[in-house]
Amino acid sequence: MLKMVETFSGIGAQEKALRNANIEHEILNTADWDVNAILAYDYIHNGNPISSIYDNMKKDELLKILSKYTLSFDGKKPAKLEMFEKQNIEFLRKLCFSIDRSKNLVSVTDINGQDLPDDMNILTYSFPCQDLSAAGYWHGNKGGIDRNANNRSSMLWQIERILLERKEQNLPMPRFLLMENVRDIMAKRNLANFDMWKQSLVDMGYSNYVLTLNASNFGVPQKRVRAYMVSVYVNGDTQLKEIIDNFFEENNLENIKN
């Protein structure tokens, strides 16, 4: 069974895909700092809120809980506590409950390697695309995934930090990593940084497989091209790497045309 941690979880597209494909899985943790995404994820995947310990809490108690997290109302910048003070108590209760029920670790910037469960075998990271996309580029977002860009897309390197912390502490590494993003991650202006990321994963013991797929070839009535990378933890096992290389060669999804 897949035991998954969804970082940059949004509304949970990966989990929904596993459900639709009838693949047995368990979500061990999610991670997203956007308040609206947190509420939406919980409602979509878990249904209406139910009675909880937060029902009897006062506003100051709820604010104290939320002050521990780095949260955002727009997905761009951290929200100040005053913004939560302006919200009604029912909203605060739902937010606290949604974080708990979705097992949300909230912002990846606050996650340490040891915070992730040792029994996870897949980690997904569909990090923000705004500073990678062509549209973003023409609006002046030219930092891409540069380590020092200090933008949304450079949050990718938080995943590197988390994985390196696990590696350095001899903690179990997730067997699979799944990245999804716009295909502009492989554009000329971003390619050097993407290659750096792939090499970092290789240095950690992963073997990478990059695919460019169009949703219209998989039963979706929309032309939506995205880049995917599956990274498999081989940890220097050349025989295992050869088996996996052969698998991806024989099952190349790029060959599927609708």
Backbone bond lengths (Angstrom), bond angles and torsions (degrees), N, CA, C in turn:
res aa  C-N    CA-C-N  psi(-1)  N-CA   C-N-CA  omega(-1)  CA-C   N-CA-C  phi
1 M - - - 1.463 - - 1.526 110.20 -
2 L 1.326 115.65 139.34 1.447 119.93 176.42 1.518 109.86 -75.01
3 K 1.318 115.75 129.80 1.459 121.22 175.18 1.519 106.73 -116.88
4 M 1.322 115.65 107.66 1.461 121.20 -162.91 1.524 112.93 -113.36
5 V 1.320 113.95 143.66 1.458 123.00 167.72 1.524 106.48 -114.12
6 E 1.326 116.22 120.78 1.469 121.94 179.65 1.523 109.60 -100.18
7 T 1.319 117.61 103.88 1.463 118.88 171.37 1.527 108.68 -90.84
8 F 1.336 116.12 155.93 1.464 121.09 -171.89 1.537 107.87 49.99
9 S 1.312 115.72 48.44 1.460 120.90 -166.37 1.519 114.34 -69.66
10 G 1.341 118.34 -24.36 1.458 119.92 178.52 1.515 110.88 55.80
11 I 1.337 116.67 -128.89 1.463 120.69 178.55 1.521 111.16 -95.03
12 G 1.339 117.95 6.52 1.458 120.85 172.82 1.513 115.71 85.83
13 A 1.339 117.33 45.10 1.466 120.64 -178.90 1.527 111.86 -63.01
14 Q 1.337 117.22 -37.50 1.462 119.53 -178.83 1.526 110.79 -64.92
15 E 1.330 116.06 -45.29 1.462 119.50 -179.99 1.524 110.82 -63.85
16 K 1.327 116.46 -39.43 1.463 120.60 179.24 1.528 110.45 -64.23
17 A 1.334 116.65 -38.78 1.462 120.44 178.95 1.528 111.04 -63.50
18 L 1.328 116.87 -41.01 1.459 120.29 178.52 1.529 110.85 -64.47
19 R 1.329 116.35 -39.07 1.471 119.66 177.07 1.525 110.29 -63.34
20 N 1.332 116.05 -46.20 1.471 120.25 -177.97 1.522 111.55 -63.12
21 A 1.335 116.20 -31.60 1.471 120.84 -179.40 1.529 112.33 -89.04
22 N 1.332 116.13 2.88 1.472 121.22 -179.49 1.523 112.50 55.36
23 I 1.328 115.81 39.73 1.463 121.52 177.11 1.525 108.25 -95.18
24 E 1.315 115.96 124.59 1.451 120.09 -178.40 1.528 109.71 -64.78
25 H 1.312 116.31 129.21 1.460 119.78 -175.98 1.521 110.52 -158.10
26 E 1.316 113.83 165.15 1.461 121.59 174.55 1.521 108.18 -139.99
27 I 1.324 116.24 131.38 1.455 120.58 176.30 1.526 107.93 -88.63
28 L 1.313 115.92 111.01 1.463 120.28 -178.86 1.520 111.44 -80.46
29 N 1.331 115.38 -38.36 1.468 121.20 178.33 1.508 110.08 -154.98
30 T 1.324 115.74 152.77 1.452 122.16 165.46 1.527 106.97 -115.29
31 A 1.317 115.99 171.36 1.468 120.05 176.50 1.521 108.72 -154.59
32 D 1.307 115.71 109.99 1.469 120.94 175.55 1.516 108.22 -157.55
33 W 1.330 116.10 140.05 1.465 120.04 -176.32 1.522 112.76 -99.83
34 D 1.340 117.59 -10.48 1.456 121.66 -177.13 1.523 110.03 -76.14
35 V 1.323 116.24 118.81 1.461 122.18 -175.85 1.521 111.53 -56.04
36 N 1.317 117.16 -45.09 1.462 120.48 -178.00 1.521 111.53 -66.06
37 A 1.329 116.98 -38.66 1.456 120.54 177.64 1.527 111.06 -66.65
38 I 1.321 116.48 -38.61 1.471 120.89 179.42 1.528 110.13 -60.52
39 L 1.326 116.41 -48.03 1.465 120.94 -179.61 1.525 111.00 -65.55
40 A 1.344 116.38 -41.44 1.464 120.43 -178.74 1.524 111.32 -66.66
41 Y 1.334 116.42 -43.28 1.465 120.24 179.98 1.526 110.09 -58.10
42 D 1.316 116.00 -48.12 1.459 119.32 -176.48 1.526 110.99 -63.63
43 Y 1.312 117.19 -42.31 1.467 120.19 -178.83 1.528 111.05 -67.22
44 I 1.342 117.01 -44.85 1.465 121.18 -177.99 1.525 111.67 -62.54
45 H 1.324 116.35 -43.38 1.461 120.21 -172.04 1.522 114.21 -95.68
46 N 1.330 116.73 -21.99 1.462 119.12 -174.79 1.524 114.46 -121.87
47 G 1.336 117.31 -8.47 1.456 120.08 177.64 1.517 113.11 86.74
48 N 1.306 116.00 -167.01 1.465 121.69 -178.23 1.524 111.13 -61.69
49 P 1.324 117.13 145.79 1.469 119.69 175.60 1.526 110.79 -59.12
50 I 1.313 116.15 146.28 1.454 121.21 177.81 1.530 108.67 -115.43
51 S 1.302 115.42 175.36 1.461 119.61 -179.58 1.523 110.50 -59.06
52 S 1.322 116.49 137.65 1.454 119.86 -176.79 1.530 110.29 -146.95
53 I 1.324 114.92 174.84 1.468 120.36 179.61 1.521 111.63 -63.28
54 Y 1.344 116.65 -20.47 1.463 119.75 -176.57 1.525 112.54 -77.11
55 D 1.339 117.59 -15.14 1.463 120.87 -176.82 1.525 112.86 -60.59
56 N 1.318 116.18 -29.79 1.467 120.33 -175.96 1.526 113.04 -103.35
57 M 1.324 116.30 4.75 1.467 119.00 -178.57 1.523 111.08 -83.11
58 K 1.306 115.25 147.71 1.451 121.47 175.67 1.524 109.70 -84.96
59 K 1.316 115.24 167.12 1.459 120.43 -173.99 1.525 111.89 -61.62
60 D 1.323 117.55 -41.40 1.460 119.23 -178.67 1.528 111.72 -66.01
61 E 1.327 116.92 -30.71 1.462 120.45 177.03 1.519 110.74 -69.12
62 L 1.320 116.09 -41.66 1.464 120.74 178.89 1.524 111.19 -65.91
63 L 1.321 116.54 -41.04 1.463 120.71 178.90 1.527 111.02 -64.06
64 K 1.312 116.51 -36.22 1.465 120.13 178.33 1.526 110.55 -63.91
65 I 1.328 116.53 -39.84 1.466 120.87 177.58 1.525 110.55 -64.88
66 L 1.321 116.61 -48.17 1.471 120.56 -176.88 1.523 112.31 -68.06
67 S 1.320 117.64 -25.67 1.469 121.00 -179.62 1.537 112.21 -66.01
68 K 1.329 116.72 -14.61 1.467 120.34 179.41 1.515 111.67 -77.08
69 Y 1.339 116.65 -17.18 1.455 120.97 -173.28 1.530 111.89 -105.16
70 T 1.339 114.69 155.44 1.464 120.71 168.36 1.513 106.69 -95.79
71 L 1.337 116.55 105.65 1.456 122.99 -175.64 1.524 110.59 -117.89
72 S 1.324 116.08 161.60 1.460 120.55 -179.25 1.521 109.59 -141.56
73 F 1.335 115.93 145.13 1.461 120.64 175.54 1.530 111.97 -94.24
74 D 1.335 117.05 -15.74 1.469 119.45 -177.22 1.519 113.41 -126.63
75 G 1.324 118.20 1.64 1.461 121.02 -179.77 1.516 113.87 72.61
76 K 1.330 116.64 9.31 1.462 120.61 -177.29 1.528 112.59 -116.05
77 K 1.313 115.04 -39.94 1.467 118.75 -175.75 1.517 110.05 -140.22
78 P 1.328 117.16 153.10 1.467 120.12 179.78 1.528 110.88 -64.08
79 A 1.315 114.78 144.49 1.464 120.37 177.89 1.520 109.98 -88.44
80 K 1.312 115.78 137.91 1.461 120.58 176.41 1.532 109.13 -80.66
81 L 1.314 115.67 155.76 1.454 121.04 -177.45 1.529 111.16 -58.46
82 E 1.339 116.97 -32.39 1.458 119.78 -179.33 1.531 111.90 -58.98
83 M 1.330 116.50 -30.08 1.460 119.85 -179.62 1.521 110.90 -67.31
84 F 1.319 116.81 -33.67 1.456 120.36 177.86 1.530 111.17 -78.02
85 E 1.328 116.40 -29.73 1.461 120.27 178.37 1.526 111.26 -63.47
86 K 1.341 116.38 -25.11 1.463 121.19 -179.11 1.529 112.50 -81.98
87 Q 1.334 116.28 -13.23 1.459 119.95 -177.19 1.531 110.86 -82.11
88 N 1.333 115.56 153.63 1.471 118.28 177.67 1.524 110.11 -75.43
89 I 1.317 116.08 162.01 1.454 121.46 -171.58 1.533 112.45 -66.53
90 E 1.343 117.45 -30.87 1.461 119.94 179.72 1.523 110.98 -67.47
91 F 1.321 116.56 -37.91 1.465 120.49 176.59 1.520 109.98 -62.03
92 L 1.313 117.39 -45.06 1.464 121.60 -179.50 1.527 111.12 -63.66
93 R 1.314 116.51 -39.02 1.466 120.26 177.76 1.524 111.31 -64.20
94 K 1.336 116.06 -44.41 1.467 120.16 179.53 1.524 110.95 -63.52
95 L 1.321 116.58 -38.87 1.457 120.38 -178.72 1.531 110.69 -66.39
96 C 1.316 117.24 -47.70 1.467 120.62 178.15 1.518 110.80 -59.65
97 F 1.342 115.47 -42.99 1.455 120.32 -179.45 1.527 110.90 -65.12
98 S 1.336 117.20 -41.51 1.467 121.16 -178.92 1.520 111.72 -64.82
99 I 1.317 116.21 -38.93 1.467 119.75 177.30 1.525 109.80 -61.38
100 D 1.307 116.27 -44.68 1.466 120.94 -179.73 1.524 111.70 -65.59
101 R 1.339 116.30 -51.03 1.464 119.86 -171.60 1.528 111.55 -67.83
102 S 1.328 117.13 -31.16 1.469 120.58 177.70 1.522 112.09 -88.87
103 K 1.336 116.18 4.12 1.478 121.34 -179.85 1.526 110.09 50.74
104 N 1.333 114.48 46.92 1.454 122.54 -173.27 1.531 110.66 -84.15
105 L 1.327 115.59 123.28 1.463 121.90 176.35 1.528 111.22 -85.47
106 V 1.317 116.04 -0.30 1.476 126.21 176.41 1.541 110.53 64.02
107 S 1.296 120.67 -128.84 1.467 121.95 -170.12 1.528 112.20 -72.04
108 V 1.340 116.29 133.86 1.469 120.01 178.43 1.530 111.22 -63.98
109 T 1.320 116.92 -21.49 1.465 119.17 179.59 1.521 111.51 -67.71
110 D 1.330 116.64 -19.94 1.466 120.99 -178.52 1.526 112.72 -101.39
111 I 1.336 116.81 -1.51 1.463 120.44 -178.08 1.524 109.55 -88.68
112 N 1.311 116.64 131.55 1.459 122.51 172.29 1.522 109.30 -102.35
113 G 1.314 116.26 158.97 1.452 120.57 -177.22 1.515 113.19 -53.80
114 Q 1.317 116.85 -40.77 1.464 120.83 -177.20 1.520 113.03 -74.40
115 D 1.346 117.96 -9.02 1.462 120.79 178.71 1.523 112.14 -74.36
116 L 1.329 117.03 -21.31 1.459 120.19 -178.38 1.527 109.70 -81.94
117 P 1.335 117.37 144.31 1.463 120.38 -177.70 1.527 112.13 -68.03
118 D 1.312 116.47 141.00 1.462 121.02 -177.29 1.522 112.81 -68.35
119 D 1.337 117.52 -21.74 1.460 119.10 -177.46 1.525 113.66 -92.79
120 M 1.333 118.01 8.34 1.467 118.86 175.14 1.526 108.27 -68.27
121 N 1.339 115.89 141.90 1.468 118.38 174.13 1.523 113.09 -121.76
122 I 1.343 116.70 -1.93 1.463 119.23 172.63 1.518 109.53 -145.88
123 L 1.322 115.74 136.39 1.465 122.88 176.56 1.517 107.50 -123.72
124 T 1.327 116.80 127.62 1.461 120.82 177.88 1.528 109.69 -107.35
125 Y 1.328 115.93 147.35 1.463 119.60 -178.43 1.528 111.15 -147.36
126 S 1.317 115.83 79.08 1.464 121.63 175.22 1.530 108.42 -86.27
127 F 1.321 115.30 74.01 1.460 120.66 -173.74 1.525 111.48 -69.90
128 P 1.328 118.73 161.22 1.471 121.82 -174.02 1.529 113.30 -55.22
129 C 1.341 114.74 140.05 1.467 120.27 -175.47 1.526 112.95 -102.46
130 Q 1.328 117.79 -5.82 1.472 119.94 -168.72 1.527 113.43 -55.98
131 D 1.321 117.76 -34.47 1.463 120.31 -176.33 1.524 112.47 -93.90
132 L 1.338 115.83 3.80 1.464 121.48 175.90 1.520 112.16 -105.50
133 S 1.323 116.79 -31.01 1.458 121.40 -171.16 1.525 112.15 -69.35
134 A 1.332 114.66 157.22 1.469 120.35 177.90 1.523 110.50 -62.30
135 A 1.346 116.37 -38.72 1.471 120.14 179.33 1.523 110.38 -61.49
136 G 1.321 115.86 -43.79 1.459 119.73 178.55 1.516 112.12 -63.89
137 Y 1.332 115.92 -37.91 1.468 121.17 -179.11 1.522 110.35 -61.47
138 W 1.327 116.23 -43.77 1.459 119.74 -178.59 1.520 112.58 -72.78
139 H 1.326 116.86 -13.26 1.462 120.87 174.41 1.528 111.68 -99.10
140 G 1.325 115.73 14.06 1.456 120.17 173.49 1.513 115.62 94.51
141 N 1.329 117.60 2.52 1.468 120.09 177.18 1.522 109.24 -84.54
142 K 1.325 116.38 85.97 1.462 120.72 -172.09 1.526 113.03 -108.10
143 G 1.343 116.94 8.13 1.460 119.30 -179.16 1.513 113.55 -77.36
144 G 1.349 116.67 -23.51 1.453 120.57 -179.93 1.517 111.69 55.87
145 I 1.336 116.24 -133.29 1.469 120.69 177.34 1.524 110.86 -108.73
146 D 1.310 115.50 31.16 1.466 118.24 174.49 1.529 109.58 -61.56
147 R 1.313 116.46 137.72 1.466 121.38 -177.36 1.527 112.43 -54.53
148 N 1.325 115.99 -34.49 1.459 119.91 -173.60 1.529 113.29 -101.57
149 A 1.329 116.52 13.01 1.466 119.65 -175.57 1.527 112.46 -71.24
150 N 1.313 117.03 -26.08 1.468 121.51 -179.50 1.527 111.03 52.97
151 N 1.329 115.43 45.35 1.460 121.13 177.84 1.529 109.43 -124.33
152 R 1.315 116.58 -173.10 1.467 119.54 -176.05 1.520 112.50 -69.16
153 S 1.340 116.65 -42.01 1.464 119.18 -177.08 1.522 112.64 -70.05
154 S 1.320 117.25 -26.00 1.466 119.12 179.54 1.527 111.97 -73.51
155 M 1.347 116.69 -0.74 1.464 120.54 173.43 1.528 110.93 -63.03
156 L 1.319 116.65 -14.96 1.461 120.76 174.33 1.521 111.41 -48.97
157 W 1.335 116.71 -40.24 1.462 120.31 -173.85 1.525 112.35 -72.28
158 Q 1.328 116.98 -11.64 1.458 119.11 171.22 1.530 110.30 -68.35
159 I 1.332 116.76 -32.92 1.457 120.86 176.60 1.529 109.82 -66.23
160 E 1.325 116.42 -40.40 1.463 119.37 175.83 1.529 110.42 -59.77
161 R 1.333 116.26 -45.77 1.468 120.19 -179.49 1.525 111.24 -58.58
162 I 1.320 116.13 -46.44 1.461 121.07 -178.06 1.528 110.93 -62.57
163 L 1.340 116.63 -44.87 1.465 120.26 -179.89 1.522 111.47 -66.54
164 L 1.326 116.86 -40.13 1.466 119.94 178.75 1.522 111.25 -64.03
165 E 1.326 116.11 -37.15 1.467 119.26 177.53 1.526 110.81 -62.85
166 R 1.318 116.54 -40.19 1.468 119.32 177.59 1.527 110.32 -66.30
167 K 1.318 116.21 -42.37 1.466 120.54 -179.27 1.524 110.51 -62.39
168 E 1.320 116.56 -45.92 1.465 121.34 -177.01 1.528 112.00 -67.54
169 Q 1.333 116.71 -26.65 1.463 120.88 -179.79 1.528 112.22 -96.01
170 N 1.345 116.28 9.38 1.469 122.41 179.52 1.528 112.56 56.53
171 L 1.323 115.59 35.92 1.452 120.86 175.80 1.532 109.25 -88.84
172 P 1.335 118.64 152.93 1.467 120.36 179.19 1.528 111.63 -57.35
173 M 1.316 115.49 133.32 1.462 120.80 178.24 1.524 109.31 -91.37
174 P 1.341 117.74 144.50 1.464 118.57 175.26 1.522 110.17 -60.84
175 R 1.317 116.22 135.50 1.463 119.56 -176.88 1.523 111.62 -67.55
176 F 1.331 115.98 -33.60 1.458 120.60 -178.78 1.528 110.42 -127.39
177 L 1.322 115.55 142.27 1.460 123.21 169.98 1.517 107.10 -120.50
178 L 1.327 116.44 138.79 1.462 119.72 177.49 1.510 109.81 -127.77
179 M 1.331 115.51 119.08 1.464 122.60 176.36 1.519 109.09 -107.92
180 E 1.323 115.96 139.08 1.468 121.86 170.90 1.511 107.78 -134.87
181 N 1.336 115.88 133.83 1.463 119.38 178.22 1.522 108.86 -163.28
182 V 1.328 115.91 -179.88 1.462 120.02 177.64 1.529 109.54 -67.70
183 R 1.322 116.79 151.83 1.462 119.81 -177.75 1.530 112.27 -68.99
184 D 1.342 116.23 -11.63 1.469 118.88 177.54 1.515 111.82 -66.96
185 I 1.318 118.09 -7.76 1.461 119.56 174.40 1.520 110.22 -63.33
186 M 1.348 116.09 -20.15 1.461 121.01 178.45 1.522 112.31 -104.35
187 A 1.336 116.36 9.27 1.463 119.88 175.63 1.524 109.92 -68.29
188 K 1.319 116.27 159.81 1.465 121.67 -174.93 1.525 112.20 -53.85
189 R 1.326 116.93 -40.43 1.467 120.56 -176.27 1.535 112.60 -70.36
190 N 1.342 116.79 -19.59 1.466 120.84 -177.98 1.523 113.96 -110.96
191 L 1.334 116.64 -9.84 1.460 120.13 -168.63 1.525 113.50 -62.88
192 A 1.322 117.94 -39.94 1.467 120.23 -178.59 1.526 110.85 -61.80
193 N 1.332 116.07 -41.19 1.464 119.77 178.79 1.523 111.60 -69.53
194 F 1.335 116.48 -37.98 1.462 119.57 178.29 1.526 110.35 -65.42
195 D 1.340 116.08 -40.43 1.464 119.86 176.60 1.531 110.75 -63.14
196 M 1.317 116.91 -36.84 1.463 121.18 177.45 1.527 110.32 -63.08
197 W 1.328 115.99 -41.37 1.458 120.78 178.94 1.538 110.69 -64.05
198 K 1.329 116.12 -45.09 1.463 119.78 179.64 1.522 111.02 -61.83
199 Q 1.332 116.68 -40.42 1.460 119.81 179.95 1.524 111.17 -67.03
200 S 1.325 116.23 -36.36 1.459 119.64 177.42 1.523 110.35 -60.58
201 L 1.328 116.67 -40.86 1.462 120.67 178.38 1.529 111.18 -66.93
202 V 1.322 116.32 -39.60 1.469 119.92 176.74 1.525 110.12 -60.33
203 D 1.325 115.68 -42.92 1.470 120.21 179.49 1.525 111.70 -62.59
204 M 1.330 116.61 -27.82 1.466 120.67 178.47 1.528 112.54 -82.71
205 G 1.336 116.39 -10.31 1.464 119.90 178.30 1.517 114.92 113.08
206 Y 1.337 117.64 10.86 1.458 121.00 -178.04 1.530 112.05 -97.54
207 S 1.307 114.84 153.37 1.461 122.64 170.80 1.521 106.98 -114.08
208 N 1.337 117.42 128.76 1.459 122.33 -170.82 1.523 112.85 -104.77
209 Y 1.337 115.79 143.26 1.454 122.20 178.81 1.521 107.89 -135.15
210 V 1.342 115.81 112.37 1.463 122.19 -173.71 1.523 109.65 -101.51
211 L 1.325 115.89 133.72 1.459 121.95 -179.93 1.525 109.50 -132.30
212 T 1.326 116.38 142.53 1.458 121.90 171.51 1.516 106.82 -113.63
213 L 1.320 117.30 114.24 1.461 121.95 -172.10 1.516 111.22 -124.28
214 N 1.329 114.53 145.46 1.462 121.95 178.57 1.519 108.61 -108.10
215 A 1.319 116.44 124.43 1.462 121.19 -177.49 1.524 111.90 -55.79
216 S 1.327 117.82 -30.17 1.470 120.95 -177.49 1.519 112.25 -65.69
217 N 1.331 117.87 -17.74 1.471 121.38 177.74 1.525 112.40 -86.69
218 F 1.333 116.59 0.68 1.461 119.86 -176.24 1.530 111.62 -129.36
219 G 1.333 114.95 35.29 1.458 119.80 172.98 1.507 115.87 83.00
220 V 1.336 117.89 9.73 1.462 121.29 179.07 1.527 108.44 -102.25
221 P 1.336 119.06 127.65 1.466 121.11 -176.45 1.529 112.49 -78.77
222 Q 1.301 116.26 52.08 1.464 121.24 -179.05 1.521 108.90 -155.69
223 K 1.322 116.46 135.17 1.454 120.40 173.77 1.524 108.09 -82.48
224 R 1.301 115.51 106.91 1.472 120.69 -175.30 1.529 107.25 -141.12
225 V 1.316 115.76 99.55 1.463 121.32 -175.90 1.528 109.56 -91.92
226 R 1.318 115.84 129.22 1.454 121.16 -179.68 1.524 110.40 -136.47
227 A 1.326 114.47 154.02 1.464 121.10 175.79 1.524 108.42 -96.28
228 Y 1.314 115.00 136.29 1.463 121.64 177.18 1.528 108.38 -126.40
229 M 1.310 115.52 146.97 1.456 119.40 171.03 1.521 108.58 -137.11
230 V 1.329 115.01 124.02 1.454 121.82 173.17 1.525 106.92 -101.81
231 S 1.308 116.28 125.36 1.463 121.20 178.02 1.525 107.74 -115.24
232 V 1.322 115.62 126.91 1.464 121.39 -176.43 1.524 108.70 -113.86
233 Y 1.312 116.30 131.12 1.464 121.52 -177.41 1.531 109.59 -79.00
234 V 1.332 115.95 109.62 1.463 121.48 179.31 1.522 111.66 -109.39
235 N 1.334 116.40 -22.77 1.468 122.61 173.61 1.526 112.50 51.59
236 G 1.346 116.13 44.95 1.460 120.34 174.85 1.512 114.89 85.48
237 D 1.325 118.74 0.27 1.464 121.92 -179.92 1.527 108.68 -80.36
238 T 1.328 116.99 99.43 1.468 121.37 -174.70 1.526 111.79 -67.11
239 Q 1.323 117.04 -34.79 1.461 120.17 178.89 1.525 110.84 -65.57
240 L 1.333 116.32 -43.25 1.453 120.77 177.25 1.518 111.02 -63.38
241 K 1.329 116.61 -42.01 1.458 120.32 179.18 1.529 111.01 -61.02
242 E 1.319 117.30 -40.13 1.463 120.69 179.42 1.527 110.83 -64.20
243 I 1.340 116.28 -40.74 1.469 120.15 178.11 1.527 110.44 -61.83
244 I 1.320 115.95 -43.72 1.466 120.22 -178.53 1.525 110.95 -69.86
245 D 1.346 116.80 -39.72 1.470 120.46 175.66 1.524 110.23 -56.13
246 N 1.323 116.11 -45.87 1.468 120.63 -179.24 1.515 111.25 -64.66
247 F 1.337 115.99 -38.39 1.470 119.33 179.78 1.522 110.65 -61.57
248 F 1.327 117.33 -48.19 1.458 120.18 -177.54 1.529 111.39 -68.80
249 E 1.316 117.09 -30.08 1.460 120.24 177.14 1.530 110.72 -69.48
250 E 1.338 115.88 -40.05 1.457 120.47 -178.25 1.519 112.47 -79.88
251 N 1.321 117.52 -18.70 1.459 122.16 -177.55 1.526 110.45 -125.05
252 N 1.312 115.45 49.54 1.453 121.26 -176.88 1.530 110.27 -77.09
253 L 1.321 116.04 108.79 1.467 120.54 -178.23 1.519 112.74 -66.28
254 E 1.325 117.31 -18.44 1.473 119.39 177.83 1.536 111.59 -67.33
255 N 1.316 116.98 -17.54 1.451 120.49 179.86 1.519 112.77 -81.83
256 I 1.326 116.18 -9.99 1.475 119.68 179.00 1.526 109.73 -77.82
257 K 1.292 116.38 122.42 1.462 121.83 178.88 1.512 108.42 -128.05
258 N 1.325 115.94 133.68 1.459 120.12 -178.73 1.519 110.44 -99.76
